[in-house]
Amino acid sequence: MSGLRAPLTFEILSRSAKSNARLGRATTRHGSFDTPAFMPVGTRGTVKGILPHLVAQTGAQILLNNTYHMLLRPGSELVQRMGGVHRFMNWSGPILTDSGGYQAYSLADTNAVDDDGVTFKSIVDGSMVRLTPERAMEVQNQLGADIIMAFDDCPPAAEADTRPPGSEEDDQPRGHDDPRPRRAIARDKGKRGYDHAKRLEIANERTVRWLERCKAAHAQSDHQSLFGIVQGGTDLSRRSWSAERICNIDLPGYAIGGVAVGESSADIATVVRHTAPLMPDSKPRYLMGVGYERDLLAAVLAGVDMFDCVLPTRNGRNANAFTRTRQIRLRNAKYAEDANPIEPGCDCPSCDPRRYGWSTSDPDPLPGHFSRSYIRHLFMVGEMLGPILVSLHNLRHFQRFMLDVRATIRTDDWTDLIARWPVAAPGLAPGALSGTAAV
Amino acid sequence: MSGLRAPLTFEILSRSAKSNARLGRATTRHGSFDTPAFMPVGTRGTVKGILPHLVAQTGAQILLNNTYHMLLRPGSELVQRMGGVHRFMNWSGPILTDSGGYQAYSLADTNAVDDDGVTFKSIVDGSMVRLTPERAMEVQNQLGADIIMAFDDCPPAAEADTRPPGSEEDDQPRGHDDPRPRRAIARDKGKRGYDHAKRLEIANERTVRWLERCKAAHAQSDHQSLFGIVQGGTDLSRRSWSAERICNIDLPGYAIGGVAVGESSADIATVVRHTAPLMPDSKPRYLMGVGYERDLLAAVLAGVDMFDCVLPTRNGRNANAFTRTRQIRLRNAKYAEDANPIEPGCDCPSCDPRRYGWSTSDPDPLPGHFSRSYIRHLFMVGEMLGPILVSLHNLRHFQRFMLDVRATIRTDDWTDLIARWPVAAPGLAPGALSGTAAV
C-alpha cells in the first residue's frame, strides 16, 4: 500500500462460530461503515431519485459511483475541480468507485481490449475513449472516492443468459432477458478462432499485470484505498490461481469480480465459497455487483464483507418492491384498492413515514403510510413519486436485511434469520454454515 | 352556503392602507392557511416528484388537485373508497379541487359543450366522459377536498397566444408556444358562423345557471366549501355583469376565472383590478391559475387572497429556477463549474439543506448546498434528482415571496418589497397601490 498514513482501517468485531461470517467496521477519511455492508449504487453521482440525506436515512453508510459514467459525464476533471465526488453529490460519508473497465466492455457498442487497456466509443459524443490501468487510477484519483477499484479485464460469463443484477445503474429497465452481455459474447465469439476459455485465461493473467500497474500509478495518492480484484470466472482452479497472485500484491482490500455477469445464484455461491477463504482474513472482502438476499446471505456466510447492487433502485423504478418473503409488483391490478403499506410492519419511509418525522401537519390525523393503492396509481400515471417511494422502501429493505445479518453474526442463529427473511432461505444452502466444507 | 356548520371560516387580520391588499387566515376542517396564499398544484394527487412532507416544508399550507385528471385516473369513486384525497395522497392539510371543466375543454381532443355540460373523449381509454354541474359536484364530493370549485364554461381568450402558466400540471413541457388554446380557438372558429364574442356571452350566462345547479347539487354535503367563479374574459363590462350575478349566489368564497388562459400580465392586472372589488369583501377571493410574481403582486394589491400555479414545478422540471431578480436556466453551460447554490442566500432545501436538518453524517463537513454545477449535471444526464432539487427551490421561492407579501401588508412598504423582489416590480404598476384608482 502506498502513502504515509492508512486511508482505511478494518476491524473485525465478532466472528460466527458456525460459518466464516465476520462482523466488522471499516473506517475511511469520510467516516466508518459497518460490515457486512450493502452499498446502494449512485451511478452518475446520484442514487436515482433519492435525496442524499434520505439515502442515509435508509441506513446506507457507503455508496458506490460508476467511474465509466462519471468519466463520460460530467468528466472526472470537472468533478475534481468541484472538490471531488463527495462534495459534488453532497454525500459526506464513504464512497467507492469501480474502475470503469467492466462498463467499457459491456456497455459500449464499439470497444477493443488489448494488453494495454480498453478503447471504447463514448455513448455521449461518439469520441473514442481509452482506459488503461494508469488512466483508470488517474480518473478515480480525480473523482476522489475513499475506496477505488483496480482496472481489470472482466469478460462476460461463457453461458451468460441473465442480466447481471447489479453492476451499474442506467435508465433502461430490464429483466432477465437483457441482451447486452450476450451481445458482447456473440461479438467475441463471432471472431475467427475465438476461444472463450482462452479469453478468460488471458483476462486472468492481464488482470494481475494490470493490478501491478494500478498500484504503481496510484502510489502518489495517500488518501484513497485501492482494492485488487480476483477474477477467474466459474472455473475454481482459475479462481485459486487469481486469488493467489492478486492477494500477493499488498493492498488494503480485495474484491471478487466477475460473478455478477450472468451466473446463477448457485454458481455465485460456489465461486464465493471457494474464493473468499483464499483472500486475506484481516482485510475487507468485497463481492462486486451482488445481489439478491439469498446471494448476500451465502456470501456473508463465506466471509464476504461488502456488496453493491442496483436492485433496490432499478426494481423500485419498475414498481417491484422487495419484501421479506418475495418481490411484489405494485402495478398489479389487485393492489388498486389496497390500503396497506407496501409491506406491513416495515420501518421504511414509505411504509412508516412517521418514524422519520414526515408529516404534513401537527398533529397529523392521517395513517401516515403511502398505500399500495396510491403507489400503484402513481405508476399507472407515470408520476415520479412512485419510483421514489418504492426505491426508498427497497433501499431500506436491503439495509434492514444487512442489519439483521450483522446481528445474527453475533447470535449465530441463522435459522431464526431465515424465519424472519424467508426470501433469503436459498442462501442458507446445505453446507453453507461451514464455509470451507461447502467446496 | 349549505349544511349545518361552516366548513370554512375566513378572518381578515390586517388591511393595507395604500391598496386593497388584505392579510387573512382561512380555516377548513383540515386546518388553516394564511392568505394571500399560493397553492402548489398536485394535478394527479402528487406535487410532481416531491414527497408531501417536503411540500409542507417549503411552506405550502394548501394544495390544489385537478378533478379532470383524478376523474380519469384513478377515478373519483376509487379515491372515495380509499378514504378521500387527503388520505390517498398523504396530505393532511387543506386541499382545493378545480371542477374539471377547463381541462375538459382545453385538453381533450374531442369535446362538445352544450347548455347542460361538456362531453369529452378520455385521453386514457378513448371513452366518452360527460361532465355536468351535478356530476362535477358529485366527483368533487367523492374526492373530498376542503374547497371545491363550481363547474363553469371557460372558453380560451380570443387572442390567446401564450400558454396559460398554471391551470394544470401535465408531463408535456411547454413554453409560450403551446398550441392547445389556439387549437381550441381554431376549432371553434372553424365552425360556420362562429362568433367569439357571442361564445363568451353564452359562456358567461351559462356559468351563472351552472352555478345555481352546482349549489343545489352540493347542498347535501356539509364539509366542503363551494366557490363560485366570475367569468367575462377581458371585457370589463362582462366581468361586472358576471360578478354581480355570481356573487349574488351566497357561497363561502368566489374566484376570478378565465384570466390565465392566454392573456398578458397587463390584461390580467386590468381584469383583476376591475373585478376583485366587485366581490364580497368578507370572503376569500381566488385568482385561478396565476401566475408569475408580478401577477401575484398586482392581484394581492387588488384584494385577491388565493392563487395556484404549476410554474414552480413545471419550470423546475425544465431546469428553470426562479430567483428574486429573474429566472435562470440551469442547463446553461456557464453553470457547468459554478459551485454556488441556485440562489445564494436562499433558504430552500436545495440551497440550504442544513436548515432542514438534511445531512449525510454528523458532523457533516460539506458545505451542504447542491451546486449549480451538480444540478446542471443531473439535468444533462436526465437524472430525476435535478427536477426534484429545482422544484423544491421554486416551490420555496413562491412561498417565500408570499411570506414577504403577507408581511408587507402589515408594513405597507411596497417599494421595499420590490427592492427585495425586483422580479415582481411590474406588478407594482402606476396606480396599483390604489386598487380602485387603477381601473
Interface residues (C-beta under 8 A of the other chain):
Chain A: H30 G31 R44 G45 T46 K48 G49 I50 L51 P52 H53 V55 A56 H69 R73 P74 L78 R81 M82 G83 H86 R87 F88 M89 N90 W91 S92 G93 D171 A336 E337 A339 P353 G357 W358 S359 T360 S361 D364 P365 L366 P367 G368 H369 F370 S371 S373 Y374 H377 L378 M380 V381 G382 E383 M384 L385 P387 I388
Chain B: H30 G31 R44 G45 T46 K48 G49 I50 L51 P52 H53 V55 A56 H69 R73 P74 L78 R81 M82 G83 H86 R87 F88 M89 N90 W91 S92 G93 D171 A336 E337 A339 P353 G357 W358 S359 T360 S361 D364 P365 L366 P367 G368 H369 F370 S371 S373 Y374 H377 L378 M380 V381 G382 E383 M384 L385 P387 I388
